[in-house]
């Protein structure tokens, strides 16, 4: 779990537990939710949709994360983004 190790090094000790808990929740919650939600999608629309829909959600989520992370970093640097 190299991501967990990197997250542990990148966070302050006072928030490390919350960061690791959020990471674990996202990782295992995503696996559980993905199995529960994509199974019926594959049954109804096939494997192509079972890969395309989660991929689209991932791209939208990554874009939203990038947008909010940039805004957050801009305010940390004293800039309005």
Buried (B, 14 or more C-beta within 10 A) or exposed (E): EEEEEEBBEEBEEEEBEEBBEEBEEEEEEEEEEEEEEBEEBBEEEEEEEBEEBBEEEEEEEEEEEEEEEEEEEEEEEEEEE
